[in-house]
């Protein structure tokens, strides 16, 4: 079913899902780009990809993991035969941020169940001529995409879609287009710095003739003479008599070289949504982590959750209470000391059971640990209304 939708770009190979046929080890579109930009894309994609995708079901006791549902392991471990969940989501998010749009193609088996999810680069959306509102067709949008060395098309219902910088909900624009000047400036700064170090931190020089010759023919003869007599061994060079050499030293401090590089990095990190501290120090404070999660991570996983609920689950499954959610707690882990204080408070206040805390810590459960405990002197609201408090029982007995 999947293979019929594709037009082969290469005649080599028979399996369009054999990823090894097109993986070259380096994305040509990233070659030569600014290192800060590439690092931001990777950090942004990795922080989303590391959040586990859990299939849940609504019960009387709240939302619990639907471990027996057929999508549970597929979304959490291996969306397709060739990629694990981390690499799949990382590729999806990285392509979306770099190209402006990306998707997960949904491969269905003969029974209509999801058999695989494949990250693809979306190249174009084609809307029915009548438009989204007036069209009477069931499938109003056709999506063109590229997957490795093959291209294909599918209807919107068969692909999970992410759009970046979209204003009308259909078209998209790459973040790179907004920060093109900052990226170009950083690339030139890196090349200049590299050339400066390769020259032994020596800048350009000017060779001047001590005599005043204005005739063009005579100047040409002098230049030819200099070329014949000039020699160097890479580090030391000799200049013929009659010539003067002066260095064109441009102070990096005077040109605010370091300050301009930092400004360029901040422009790039801000546009992509990655905190500058993560690039500069490699770590974030708790406040910065929460801000990163709220402002950059939550919007994209909200879009993915809504797309997955609508396109991976049937209407019957949604009515039964099934839903697909990202576990954002993976980004909110604190130090062991702070975690112990938080868990201890939750147990004392009856929010968590003892076994709930043990599951978070990954230690063996204990028998009877699923009962909510309350500190001495506290009583549940139901018991208070029903007169089951100890002091209420004493008053009722006297009556």
N, C-alpha and C positions, 0 to 999 in steps of 0.2 A: 504493500500500500504506500509506504513511504517512498520507495524507489521510483514509483511512477510519476511522482511530482517533480522530479529533478531532471535537469538537463546537464549532462556530464560536460565538464570543461576539459577533461583529460580522458583519453581512451585507455590509459593504463589502469590496471586493477579492475576488479569486478564488484567489490563490496564498497558501496558509498559510505559506509560507517567505519571503514578502516582508517582511523585517524592517523596512523603512522605513515600513510601515503602522502600527507601534505604537511606534516609538522616539520619545520626546518630548524627549530630551536631558537629562532629569533623572529619577531614580527617586524617586517620591513617598514611598516608605518611608524614604528617607534625608533627606528635607527636614526641617529643624528639628533634626536630630540633632546630637550633639556633634561638633565638627570633629576631635577626637582619635580618636574612634571610627571615623569615616568614613575618616580618613587611615590608621589601622591596618588596616582592611579592605582598602584599596587596596594598601598596601605588602605585606601578607601575600599577596594574590592575585597581584600583579605579580612577586614574587620566585619564586613557583612557576611562573607562566606563562612566565617567561624561560628556564626550563630546557628545552632541546630534547628532543623525544620521538623516540627513535631505534628503529627496528625492526632487531633483530639476529638473527643466525643462528649457531648453535654449529658450529664446524669443528675440525679437528685442530690448527689454529694458534690456537685460542681463539675468543671471540665477535667477529665482524666485522659491519660494517654490511650489512644486506640491502638494498642499493640497488635491486635488480631486483624486490623484492617489491611487490605492488600497494598495500600500506598505507604504504610508506615515505614517499612525498611527501605523502600525505593527512594523516598524523599530524604530520609535521614542518613542513608549510607551510599546508595549507588543509583542515581537517576537513569543511567544507561550502562551498557556492558563495558564501555571503554573509559568511563570517568567516575570518580567518587563525587560525593555531594559537594565537598569543598571546592574542588577544581571546577565543577560545573557552574556553581553560583559565582565563583570568582571570575570565570570567563564571561559570564552573562553581564555582571556589573561593570567589569573593565571595558568591555565592548560598548556598553551603553554610555559610559562616561566619555570614552574616547571618540566614538563614531557618532554619538547623538541618539542612537536607538539600537536596541538588541532584543532578542526574544529567546524563549525556550520552545522549540518545535515539539508538539505533542504527537507521539507515534502511538496509534491505537492498534490493538490486535483485532482478530476477527469477531470477538465478542463485544467489542467496543470499549474494553478496559484499557487504561494507560499502560503501555509496555515500555516506554522510554521517553526521556526528555533530553533534547539536544540543544546546546547553546548556539545561536546563529546570529549573524550580523544582518540587521534589517536595512535594506537599501531604498525601499520605496513603498508607499501606500497608495493604492488605487481605489477611489471611491466611485460607486455606481453613478452614472451620469445624472440620474434623478436626484442624487444627494441623499444624505443620511435620513432626512425627515420625510421626503416625498417618495423615496424608493419603496417598492412593494416586495422586493426580493428578500429572501431569508438571509442570504449572505451579501452584505452591502459593501464590504471592504476586502480587497485582495492585497495580500502582503507578499512582497518580493524579498528574498533573503539569500545570503551566501553562507554555506557551511563548508569550510575547508576549501577544496578544489571543485566544489559543485555548487550550482545555483538552483533555486527552486521558488515556487510560489504556493501559497496556501490561503485558505480563508481565515479571517480573524479569529474564529472560534477554535481553530486548531493550533494556536500559538499564544504563549504568554508574552505580553508585550511590555517593554519599558521604553519610555520616551524621555529625553533630557531636554530641558529648556523649551518645552512645548507651550505655546500660547493658546492655540485653538483646539488642542487635543488630538490633532492628526499629524501635523508637521512637527519637525524637531530641528534642533540646531546643536552643534557640538560646542562644548565648553571651551575647547581649544580656540575657536574662532573669536571668542571674547578677549582672550589673553594672548593673542598672537604676538603683539609687540613685546610683551614681557618675556615670552619664550624666546623670541628671536634675539632680544638683548642679552638674555642669560647665555644663550649658545655662543654668541660672539664674545662675551666676557670670558667664557671658559676657554675658547680657542686662543684668545689673546693671552690669557694667563699661562696656558700651556706653551705657547711660543716663547713667552718671556722666560719661563724656566728652562726651556731647551736652549736658549741663547745665553744661559748663565746669568740671568737677571740683568742682561744688558739690552738696552733698547736700540732703536735704529740710530745710525750715524750718518753724518753728512760729510762728503769729501769735497773740499774747495780747492780751486787752483789759485795759487798766490799771485800769479800775474794776471793782468787785465786784458783778456783777449775777447774781442767782440765779433770778429769775423767768424761766420758759421763754418766755413771750410777749415779754418785753423783750429776751431774748437773740436771739430770731428777728428782731426789728426791727433790732438792732445788726448782725447778720450781713448782713441785706439792705442796710443802709446802707453796710457795708464793700464789698460787691460792686459797688455803684453808684460809689463813690468810688475804688476800687482801679484802677490802670492800670499797664501795662508795655509795653515795646517788645521783649521777648524776652530782653534782657540786664539792663536796669535797670528797676526798678519802684518806684512810690511808694506809701506806706502812709499812710492818713489819720491825722490827729492823734488821740491817745487809744489807739493800738495799738502794741504792741511786737513786734518780729520777732527771733527767735533761731534760729540754725542748729543742726540735729541732725547734727553732724559725726561720722561713724563712721570712725575711722582704719583704713585697710586693713592697716596693719602690726600694729595692736593686735588685729585680728580674725584674724590669720594667713591673710590672703586668699591670698597667693602660695603659702604652704606647702600649703594645702588644695587648690589647683588642681593642684599637682605630685603630691600624693597621689592625687587623682582620675585624673590621667593615667597614673600608674604602675599603678593598679588595672585600667584599661582595657587598657593594653598587655600586662600580665601575663596577663589573661584570654584575649586573642586570640592571644598567643604571639609578639608582635613586641617585640624589645628596646627598652627605653626610650631608649637611646642613639640609635637610628635615628630616633626622633621628635624628640629634643632637639637632636642634632648633625647628623643627616642622614647619618651614616656609622657604620661598625662597625669595631672592631679585628679582627685575625685570630682571636683567641680568641672574641670575641663572634659572629663570622660562623660559626665551627664550632659553637658552642653553639646558635645560631639554626637552623642546618642540621640538627643532630642532634635537637633537641627539638621543633621545629615543622614543618620542611619534610619530613624523611625519613618521618615517620609517614603523612602524607597522600599522598606520591608512592608509598609502598609499597602503600597501599590501591589507588591508581589503577593501578599496574603489575599487581597481582594481578587486578583487575577486567578490565583490558584483555586480559591474557593469556587469561583464561577466556572472555570474551564476544566478543572481536574475532577471536581465532584459533580455528580448528577443532582438534579432537583430532589430526587428521592433521598439521596444520601445527606443532602443539606437539611432536609426536614427531619431526618433521624438524629440530627445534632452533630454531624461530623463537620470539622473545620480544620484548617491548616494554619499553623502559627509558628513564628520564629521565636526561639527562646532568648530574649534579650538579657536574661540574667547572666549569660556568659560574659557580658561586658561589664557587669556591675560587681565583680568579685573584689573584695577588699582584703586588707591584711588579715592574717589569722587572728590577731588580737581583737581587731574591730569586729570580725565575723563572729567570734565567740560571744562578745557582748550583745550583738544584735540577736543571735539565735537564742541566747539565754533569756533575753527580755521577751522574745516572741513565745517561748515555751511558758514562761511565768504568766503572761497575759492571756494565755489560751489561744493564741493565733496559730501556732504550730504545735503538733504533737512531738513527742520524743523521736519517733520514727521518721517524721518529716525532716527533722534536723539531721538525723543519721543518713538519710538519703542524699541530702545536700552535701554532706561531708564524705559520702561514699564508704561508710563503715557498716558492718553487719547490723541488722535490725534486732530488736529485742521483743520477746513475747509480752503482749499487753502494752506496747509502746504506741499504739494508735489511738489511745484514749486521751482526750483533751484534759489537761490538768489546770486547776486554778489555785492561786495562792490562798492561804488561810484568811478567812474573813470575807472572801468574795463569793457571790452567788449569781447564778444565771438569771436572766430576766424572767424566763418561764417559771422557774421555781419561786421567784418572788411574787409573781402574779397569782400562782396557785397556792400560796401560803405554805410552801414547803421549807421555808427558812427555819432554822432551829429555834429562834426566838418567837416566830409565829406559831410554831407547834406548841410551845409552852403556854402561850396565851389561849390557844384553842382548847387545849386539854383542861385548863382551869374552868373555861366556860362550859 
